[in-house]
Amino acid sequence: MAQENHQDLSAGQREELLRVLQARFAKHMDRHQGLQWAPIQARLETNPAKLWALDEMEVSGGEPDVIGQDAATGEYLFVDCAAESPKGRRSVCYDLEGLESRKEHKPANAAVDMAAAMGIELLTEQQYRELQQFGPFDAKTSSWIQTPAAIRRLGGALFADYRYGTVFVYHNSAPSYYAARGFRGLLRV
C-alpha cells in the first residue's frame, strides 16, 4: 500500500533512521540470514516514501526490521519487531467502520486506517505466525491482524497474541479497543 501524501524526511532524519535500521539489522542477524545491509540501504535511499513509512513505524514504537525477502518480487520485508504491540498504535478500533459505529468513548483512530496512512499493511495471520519464529512477540499485548471479508461483514475482526508458547488468534467486534491492543505492520521495499 503506497502512501500518497508522504512527507519527505530531512537529510538528518534519513541518516539517523538508516543508522538505527542498520544497527538493528546487525544486532538481529537471525531475522534475515543470508541478506546483506548494503543492497537494502541502496533500495531505501532511492525510495523516500518507503523511508518515510519506516520512520512512521519507528516513531510509533514498532522497531521495524527486515525479516526476509519475497522470492517472487525481490522485495525486502520490514515488520514491526518490538517485543510488544507498538505503543504509539494501541487503543484503536479495527477499522473506520468500527470506529464510526461506536456511540460513545470513541478511540482516536483505527488500525486499518492508521496503517494505510503510514503506508504499511496489517500483518496477515500467516505473517504473524511467521514473525513468532523470531520472538516471542505480544506476550503481554495483542495485535489486530488482517480479517477475512466474511468475518468483517458480520461485524467481527481478528487479533492475535503469544501466550503459553503458542500463537492464539481470537475475534472481537471491530469497534472494540483495549489499551494493550495495537497492530503490527508490514512494509515491502
Secondary structure by P-SEA (a helix, b strand, c coil): ccccbbbbbcaaaaaaaaaaaaaaaaacccccccccaaaaaaaaaacaaaaaaaaaaaaaccccccccccccccbbbbcccccccccccccccccaaaaaacccccccccaaaaaaaaccccccaaaaaaaaccccccccbbbbccccaaaaaaccbbbbbbcccbbbbbccccccccccccccccccc
